[in-house]
Amino acid sequence: MPRPLDIACLQTRPRPDFAGAVAEAMPLAEAAVKAGADILFLPEYCGGLRTEDGALAPPSAPEESHPFLAAMRDFAAKRRVWINIGSIAVDGPDGRIINRGLMLDDRGEIRGRYDKIHLFDVQLSEAEVYRESAHVSPGHRAVIHDTPFGRIGHTICYDLRFAHLFRSLAQGGADILLCPAAFTRKTGEAHWHVLNRARAIETTRFVVSACAIGPVPGGGESYGHSLVVSPWGEVICDGGTLPGVVQARIDLDDIARAEGRIPSLTADRPFTLTQPRRSVA
């Protein structure tokens, strides 16, 4: 029997404050629910994102009083829909923020949390430098959410470049691997599609990546192109370059079919790394 699931990525624009982020997300969430989505996926920093002097400076609040989280919890309960909040900025204990994703059930209850492990510390050019670790405290635990639709492994943005994290989640039982993002336009044009497809192919799992679209207040630009990728590496849908709802109907039985053809997740073998011998002068 097929295991169909209607999913929707909300491709939102970065907004500089909580009120703007809520106003951006709500109409898309309503449209997705009316179109029959079982679960909604939002991008990284969907609760607000801006930059100051070239550094990421998303608006943050304690989790228990976070305005965006409260609005999404209320929406989930009223509309009886599961929601994955890709990530929001939550106040941390050391003066830095936590880049935290959350899974909400259809009563608005928090069913899981994931704190981004790999932080975006890169220098794309002399003028474009990002040091997420200067303001964000990293997570240390990989997370799989249990839902009525299957098990969902949560990653965030820069995590996409770390294949072992995705492999561990898949081997741990995840059916769907998430990578909500606010990928920069420059890196997105070069790597976004190939990395998402590679993670799906390597793990024989669905990859769902909601990505913010458009200019970031204060400077920078997000790439968009929210993706749903099949376990065979096929792009099922692509959100392109405009805000909106990216909706797809997937069949979770495709996972078993892909695994049956290429069972790479169960074919690991131990090995040692042989270092080259240094030449003697």
C-alpha positions as CSV (number, residue, x, y, z in Angstrom):
1,M,0.0,0.0,0.0
2,P,1.4,3.5,-0.8
3,R,2.1,5.8,2.1
4,P,1.2,9.2,0.6
5,L,2.0,12.4,2.4
6,D,1.2,16.0,1.4
7,I,3.9,18.4,2.4
8,A,4.4,22.1,1.9
9,C,7.5,24.3,2.2
10,L,6.7,27.9,3.0
11,Q,9.2,30.0,1.0
12,T,9.2,33.2,3.1
13,R,11.2,36.4,2.7
14,P,13.6,37.4,5.5
15,R,12.0,39.9,7.8
16,P,13.8,42.1,10.3
17,D,11.4,41.6,13.3
18,F,9.0,39.2,14.8
19,A,5.8,41.0,13.6
20,G,7.1,41.1,10.0
21,A,8.0,37.4,10.2
22,V,4.6,36.4,11.5
23,A,2.9,38.5,8.8
24,E,5.0,36.9,6.1
25,A,4.4,33.3,7.2
26,M,0.7,33.3,8.1
27,P,-0.9,33.8,4.6
28,L,1.4,31.1,3.2
29,A,0.5,28.7,6.0
30,E,-3.2,29.3,5.5
31,A,-2.8,28.7,1.7
32,A,-0.9,25.4,2.4
33,V,-3.5,24.1,4.8
34,K,-6.4,24.9,2.4
35,A,-4.5,23.1,-0.3
36,G,-4.4,19.9,1.9
37,A,-0.9,19.9,3.4
38,D,-0.5,17.4,6.2
39,I,2.7,19.1,7.5
40,L,4.3,22.5,6.9
41,F,8.0,23.2,6.7
42,L,9.5,26.7,7.3
43,P,13.0,28.0,6.5
44,E,16.0,28.8,8.8
45,Y,15.5,32.0,10.9
46,C,11.9,32.2,9.7
47,G,11.1,34.1,12.9
48,G,13.2,37.0,11.7
49,L,16.5,37.7,10.1
50,R,18.7,40.8,9.5
51,T,22.3,41.7,9.4
52,E,24.3,44.4,11.2
53,D,27.7,45.5,9.9
54,G,27.9,42.3,7.9
55,A,27.1,40.0,10.8
56,L,23.9,37.9,11.3
57,A,21.7,39.6,13.8
58,P,18.3,37.8,13.9
59,P,15.8,39.1,16.5
60,S,15.8,36.7,19.5
61,A,13.7,36.0,22.6
62,P,13.5,33.2,25.2
63,E,11.8,30.1,23.9
64,E,8.9,30.4,26.4
65,S,8.0,33.9,25.3
66,H,9.1,33.9,21.6
67,P,6.4,35.8,19.6
68,F,6.9,33.8,16.4
69,L,6.9,30.4,18.1
70,A,3.7,31.4,20.0
71,A,2.0,32.4,16.8
72,M,2.9,29.2,15.1
73,R,1.8,27.1,18.0
74,D,-1.5,28.9,18.0
75,F,-1.9,28.3,14.3
76,A,-1.0,24.6,14.5
77,A,-3.6,24.1,17.2
78,K,-6.4,26.0,15.5
79,R,-5.8,24.5,12.0
80,R,-4.9,21.0,13.3
81,V,-1.7,20.8,11.3
82,W,1.9,19.7,12.1
83,I,4.5,22.4,11.6
84,N,8.3,22.2,11.4
85,I,9.7,25.6,12.4
86,G,13.0,25.4,10.4
87,S,14.7,27.6,13.0
88,I,14.3,30.7,15.1
89,A,16.8,32.7,17.2
90,V,16.4,31.8,20.9
91,D,18.2,33.5,23.7
92,G,21.0,31.3,25.0
93,P,22.6,31.0,28.5
94,D,26.0,32.5,27.5
95,G,24.9,35.8,25.9
96,R,24.8,34.2,22.5
97,I,21.7,33.0,20.7
98,I,20.8,29.4,19.7
99,N,19.8,28.7,16.2
100,R,16.9,26.3,17.1
101,G,14.4,24.3,15.0
102,L,11.2,23.0,16.5
103,M,8.6,20.4,15.6
104,L,5.0,21.3,16.5
105,D,2.2,18.8,16.5
106,D,-1.4,19.5,15.5
107,R,-2.3,20.6,19.1
108,G,0.5,23.2,19.0
109,E,2.7,21.2,21.4
110,I,6.4,21.2,21.0
111,R,7.4,17.6,20.0
112,G,11.1,18.1,19.4
113,R,14.0,20.6,19.3
114,Y,17.2,20.7,17.2
115,D,20.0,23.2,17.8
116,K,22.2,23.8,14.7
117,I,25.5,21.9,15.0
118,H,27.6,23.3,12.2
119,L,27.9,27.1,12.2
120,F,28.4,29.2,9.1
121,D,31.9,30.5,9.6
122,V,33.1,31.3,6.0
123,Q,34.8,33.9,3.9
124,L,33.2,34.0,0.4
125,S,35.2,37.1,-0.6
126,E,37.1,40.0,0.9
127,A,33.8,41.8,1.4
128,E,31.5,38.8,2.2
129,V,32.5,37.2,5.5
130,Y,30.2,35.3,7.9
131,R,31.1,34.3,11.5
132,E,27.9,32.7,12.9
133,S,29.8,31.3,15.9
134,A,30.5,34.8,17.1
135,H,26.9,35.2,18.0
136,V,25.5,31.7,18.0
137,S,26.1,28.9,20.4
138,P,26.3,25.5,18.6
139,G,24.3,22.4,19.3
140,H,25.8,19.0,20.0
141,R,23.0,16.5,19.4
142,A,21.5,15.1,16.2
143,V,17.7,14.9,16.4
144,I,15.0,12.7,14.8
145,H,11.4,13.8,15.3
146,D,8.7,11.1,15.7
147,T,5.5,12.1,13.8
148,P,2.4,10.2,12.6
149,F,3.8,10.6,9.0
150,G,7.2,9.0,9.7
151,R,10.5,9.8,11.4
152,I,12.0,13.2,10.4
153,G,15.7,14.0,10.8
154,H,16.4,17.7,11.4
155,T,19.4,19.6,10.1
156,I,19.8,23.3,9.4
157,C,21.5,25.2,6.5
158,Y,25.3,24.8,6.8
159,D,24.7,21.2,8.1
160,L,24.0,20.3,4.5
161,R,27.7,20.2,3.8
162,F,28.3,17.5,6.4
163,A,27.3,14.2,4.8
164,H,28.0,12.1,7.9
165,L,25.3,13.9,9.8
166,F,22.7,13.0,7.2
167,R,23.9,9.4,7.0
168,S,23.7,9.0,10.8
169,L,20.1,10.3,10.8
170,A,19.1,7.9,8.0
171,Q,20.8,5.0,9.7
172,G,19.1,6.0,12.9
173,G,15.7,5.5,11.2
174,A,14.8,8.8,9.7
175,D,12.5,8.6,6.6
176,I,12.7,12.3,5.7
177,L,15.7,14.6,6.2
178,L,15.1,18.3,6.6
179,C,17.5,21.1,5.8
180,P,15.7,24.4,6.3
181,A,18.0,27.2,5.2
182,A,18.7,30.8,4.5
183,F,21.4,29.9,2.0
184,T,23.2,32.8,0.5
185,R,22.6,33.5,-3.2
186,K,26.3,33.1,-4.0
187,T,26.6,29.7,-2.4
188,G,23.1,28.6,-3.5
189,E,23.8,29.2,-7.2
190,A,27.0,27.1,-6.9
191,H,26.0,24.3,-4.5
192,W,22.4,24.2,-3.3
193,H,20.8,21.8,-5.8
194,V,23.8,19.4,-6.0
195,L,24.2,19.1,-2.2
196,N,20.5,18.4,-1.6
197,R,20.4,15.8,-4.4
198,A,23.6,14.2,-3.1
199,R,22.3,13.9,0.5
200,A,19.1,12.2,-0.9
201,I,21.1,9.8,-3.1
202,E,23.6,8.9,-0.4
203,T,20.9,8.1,2.2
204,T,18.1,6.9,-0.1
205,R,15.8,9.2,1.8
206,F,13.5,12.1,1.0
207,V,15.2,15.5,1.5
208,V,12.9,18.5,2.2
209,S,14.6,21.9,2.3
210,A,12.6,25.1,2.8
211,C,14.8,28.0,1.9
212,A,14.2,31.7,2.5
213,I,14.1,34.0,-0.6
214,G,15.2,37.5,-1.3
215,P,17.2,40.3,0.3
216,V,18.1,40.2,4.0
217,P,17.4,43.5,5.7
218,G,20.8,45.1,6.5
219,G,22.6,43.3,3.6
220,G,22.9,39.9,2.0
221,E,20.4,37.8,0.0
222,S,18.8,34.4,0.4
223,Y,18.7,32.0,-2.5
224,G,15.2,30.5,-2.4
225,H,14.6,27.4,-4.5
226,S,13.0,25.4,-1.7
227,L,13.4,21.7,-2.7
228,V,11.7,18.4,-2.2
229,V,14.1,15.6,-3.5
230,S,13.2,11.9,-3.9
231,P,15.3,9.0,-2.5
232,W,16.5,8.5,-6.0
233,G,17.8,12.1,-6.2
234,E,15.1,13.5,-8.4
235,V,13.9,17.0,-7.8
236,I,10.2,16.7,-7.2
237,C,9.6,20.4,-6.8
238,D,11.6,23.6,-6.8
239,G,10.3,26.8,-5.3
240,G,12.2,29.1,-7.7
241,T,12.9,32.7,-6.8
242,L,9.5,34.1,-5.5
243,P,7.9,33.7,-2.1
244,G,5.1,31.2,-2.0
245,V,4.1,27.7,-1.1
246,V,6.0,24.7,-2.5
247,Q,3.7,21.7,-2.2
248,A,4.3,18.1,-3.1
249,R,2.7,14.7,-2.6
250,I,5.2,12.1,-1.8
251,D,5.0,8.3,-1.3
252,L,7.2,7.1,1.7
253,D,7.3,3.6,0.1
254,D,9.7,5.1,-2.4
255,I,12.3,4.8,0.3
256,A,12.2,1.0,0.4
257,R,12.2,0.9,-3.4
258,A,15.4,3.0,-3.5
259,E,17.0,1.0,-0.8
260,G,16.2,-2.2,-2.6
261,R,18.0,-1.0,-5.6
262,I,21.1,0.4,-3.9
263,P,21.3,-0.7,-0.2
264,S,24.3,1.6,0.6
265,L,23.2,2.4,4.1
266,T,23.7,-1.2,5.2
267,A,27.0,-1.7,3.3
268,D,29.5,0.1,5.5
269,R,32.8,-1.6,6.0
270,P,35.5,-0.8,8.5
271,F,38.7,0.7,7.0
272,T,41.9,2.3,8.1
273,L,43.4,5.4,6.5
274,T,46.9,4.9,5.2
275,Q,49.0,8.1,5.4
276,P,51.6,8.7,2.7
277,R,55.1,8.1,3.8
278,R,57.2,11.2,4.2
279,S,60.2,11.2,1.9
280,V,63.6,11.4,3.6
281,A,65.8,14.3,2.4
